[in-house]
Amino acid sequence: MVGNRLAQFVRDIAEGLRSRQIPRLASHLNKTYRGPIGGDGLQAVGRGAGDADASAAEQLKHAMEGGQAGHGGAEQPDPGSRPVGSSVIPPAPLLSPRDVENALTNLAMSSADRLRAFGPGSGFSGVYHPGTGKMLAYPSGDTRTLDFPGEPANLVSRYGGHVDVEDKLLRAINRSRGESVGFSAVLREDGSLGCRWTSRSVNLENHDFDGPYVPEHLRPEIMRVMQEITARRVESDI
C-alpha cells in the first residue's frame, strides 16, 4: 500500500478513531491490511471500555510499524521489540499522561524538558529492564521542582520507592518481577547526573544475580540509556 492508497488508509483510520467507530475501522482494516493485528484485534478493542480509542491507536501504530500493509505483504517484527526465545516482546504502550509527569523514561518523549524543572541535588529512583531496554525514573525523597514548593507529581519514597517505579514500568511493558534492576540518579551542580547502584526492593528480587547492587556489566548500558533520554552527561558515583 503506497502513495495515495496509504494516505487514504491513514485518513480512514483517523476518521474512525475520531468518531469512535472502532468496528467500522476494524472492518476496513481487515479488508485492506494483512499485518500483525487484523480486524478481529480492533473489534476486540472496540468491545472494551474507557481507553478503547487510545488502545486502538497504539495497536495500529504497532501494526503500521511492524508489518507491510496491503495483501501479500510480509510481516516484519517491530524494530523496537526484542526476541525472547521464539516469541517477540510487544512494543510498550504509552504511559498515561499522569504517569509521564516528571518521568525520565524512554516510554515517552521529552524527558530532557521535564528534567529542566529540577535543580541540583534532585534525586530520582530509576528502574531498568535489561530484556527490553526500557527505563522509568521518578523524583524521590525530598526532591522538589524549581517553581513549586509542594511535592511533585509521581514522587516516590527514597527508601523502598523503587518498587513503586517498577510496578508502573512492568505494567507498561507487560513483564514480571524478577527481571529488572533498580538504581538512583542525582542531579549535580554542573547539570550532569551521577548514578548509584543500590536497590534492595528491586535488585534482591532479580533472578540473575545476588545482592542489592546492579551488576557492573549492566551499569554502562543504564548510563547510556539515561544519557540518551535526558541529553545530560551521566556518570557513576561509585
C-alpha positions in Angstrom: 0.0 0.0 0.0 1.8 3.1 -1.2 1.2 6.7 -2.3 -2.5 7.8 -2.4 -3.7 4.4 -1.1 -1.6 4.8 2.0 -2.8 8.4 2.5 -6.4 7.4 2.2 -5.9 4.4 4.5 -4.5 6.7 7.2 -7.3 9.2 6.7 -9.9 6.5 7.1 -8.2 5.2 10.3 -8.1 8.7 11.8 -11.7 9.3 11.0 -12.7 6.0 12.6 -10.8 6.8 15.8 -12.2 10.3 16.0 -15.7 9.1 15.6 -15.2 6.1 17.9 -16.4 3.8 15.1 -14.0 1.0 16.1 -16.0 -1.8 14.4 -16.1 0.2 11.1 -12.4 0.8 11.4 -11.7 -2.9 12.1 -13.7 -3.9 9.0 -11.8 -1.5 6.8 -8.5 -2.7 8.3 -9.4 -6.3 7.8 -10.1 -5.7 4.1 -7.0 -3.6 3.3 -4.3 -4.8 5.6 -2.5 -8.1 6.4 -0.3 -7.1 9.3 0.1 -8.4 12.9 -3.4 -7.3 14.2 -6.1 -7.8 11.7 -9.7 -6.8 12.1 -10.5 -9.1 15.0 -8.0 -7.4 17.2 -9.5 -4.0 16.8 -13.0 -5.4 17.1 -11.9 -6.8 20.5 -10.6 -3.4 21.5 -13.9 -1.9 20.4 -15.7 -4.1 22.9 -13.6 -2.7 25.7 -14.3 0.4 27.8 -12.6 3.6 28.7 -9.4 3.9 26.7 -10.5 2.0 23.6 -9.5 4.7 21.2 -6.1 5.1 22.7 -5.5 1.4 22.8 -6.6 1.0 19.2 -4.4 3.8 18.1 -1.4 2.3 19.9 -2.1 -1.1 18.3 -2.5 0.5 14.9 0.9 2.2 15.4 2.4 -1.2 16.1 0.8 -2.7 13.1 1.9 0.0 10.7 5.5 -0.1 12.0 5.7 -3.8 12.4 4.3 -5.2 9.1 3.7 -4.5 5.5 0.4 -3.0 4.5 -1.6 -4.5 1.7 -2.3 -8.0 0.6 0.7 -10.3 0.2 3.0 -8.1 2.3 5.4 -9.9 4.5 5.1 -9.3 8.2 8.2 -7.8 9.9 8.9 -7.7 13.7 8.7 -4.3 15.3 12.2 -3.0 15.4 11.5 -1.8 19.0 10.8 -5.4 20.1 13.3 -7.8 21.3 13.0 -11.6 20.7 12.8 -13.8 23.8 13.0 -17.5 22.8 10.5 -18.0 20.0 8.3 -15.0 21.0 8.6 -11.3 20.4 8.0 -8.8 23.2 5.3 -6.3 22.0 6.2 -2.6 22.0 5.4 -0.8 25.2 2.1 1.0 25.3 2.3 4.7 26.0 2.3 5.7 29.6 -0.8 7.7 30.7 -0.3 11.5 30.9 -0.4 11.2 34.7 2.4 8.6 34.7 4.5 10.7 32.3 4.6 13.7 34.7 8.2 14.3 36.0 9.2 10.9 34.5 12.6 10.3 33.0 11.8 7.5 30.6 12.2 6.1 27.0 8.5 5.2 27.1 7.6 8.8 26.3 9.2 11.8 24.7 10.6 15.0 26.3 12.4 13.6 29.4 15.1 16.3 28.9 12.4 19.0 29.1 11.0 17.5 32.2 14.4 17.3 33.9 14.8 21.1 33.5 12.1 21.6 36.2 14.6 20.3 38.8 17.7 21.8 40.4 21.0 20.4 41.7 20.6 17.8 44.4 17.4 16.4 43.0 17.2 12.6 43.2 15.5 10.1 41.0 14.7 6.5 41.7 15.0 4.5 38.5 14.3 1.0 37.2 15.7 -0.5 34.1 14.5 -3.7 32.3 17.5 -5.2 30.5 15.5 -7.5 28.4 13.6 -4.7 26.7 15.9 -1.8 27.2 13.0 0.2 28.8 13.6 2.6 31.7 11.5 4.7 34.1 12.6 7.0 36.9 10.7 9.3 39.2 11.7 12.0 41.6 12.3 10.7 45.1 12.7 11.7 48.7 12.6 15.4 49.4 13.1 16.4 45.8 11.1 19.4 44.6 10.7 21.3 41.4 12.3 24.7 41.0 8.9 26.5 40.7 6.7 24.7 43.2 7.4 24.0 46.9 5.0 21.2 47.2 5.5 17.5 46.4 6.0 16.9 42.7 3.7 14.5 40.8 4.8 10.9 41.0 7.2 11.5 43.9 8.3 8.2 45.4 10.0 7.3 48.7 13.7 7.5 48.8 13.7 4.1 50.7 11.6 1.5 49.0 10.3 3.8 46.3 12.0 1.7 43.6 9.2 -0.9 43.9 6.6 1.7 43.0 8.6 2.7 39.9 9.0 -0.9 39.0 5.2 -1.5 39.2 4.5 1.2 36.6 7.3 0.1 34.3 6.3 -3.5 34.4 2.6 -2.7 33.7 3.7 -0.6 30.7 5.9 -3.2 29.2 3.8 -6.2 30.3 6.6 -8.0 32.1 7.0 -9.7 35.5 9.0 -9.0 38.6 12.5 -10.5 39.0 13.8 -9.2 35.7 14.6 -5.5 36.4 17.3 -3.6 38.2 17.0 -0.6 40.4 19.3 2.4 40.6 19.3 6.1 41.6 20.4 9.2 39.8 21.2 12.6 41.4 21.4 15.9 39.5 24.8 17.5 40.0 25.7 21.2 40.2 27.1 21.1 36.7 23.9 19.7 35.3 25.2 16.1 34.9 23.7 13.1 36.5 25.5 10.8 38.9 24.2 7.2 39.3 24.2 5.0 42.3 23.5 1.3 42.2 21.7 0.1 45.3 18.1 -1.0 45.5 17.1 -3.7 47.9 13.4 -3.7 46.9 14.2 -4.4 43.2 17.6 -5.9 42.9 17.2 -8.5 45.6 14.3 -9.9 43.6 16.2 -10.3 40.4 16.8 -13.9 39.4 20.0 -13.3 37.5 22.3 -12.1 40.3 22.6 -11.9 44.1 22.7 -8.8 46.3 21.2 -5.3 46.3 23.6 -3.8 43.7 23.3 -3.5 40.0 25.9 -5.8 38.3 28.8 -3.9 36.9 28.3 -5.2 33.4 24.8 -3.5 33.3 25.9 -0.1 34.5 27.3 1.3 31.2 24.1 0.3 29.5 21.9 2.0 32.1 24.1 5.2 31.9 23.9 5.2 28.1 20.1 5.0 28.1 19.8 7.7 30.8 22.1 9.9 28.8 20.1 9.4 25.6 16.8 10.3 27.2 18.0 13.3 29.3 20.7 14.7 27.0 22.9 15.1 30.1 26.3 13.6 30.9 25.8 10.6 33.1 28.5 9.0 35.2 28.8 6.5 38.1 29.1 8.0 41.5 30.5 4.7 42.8 
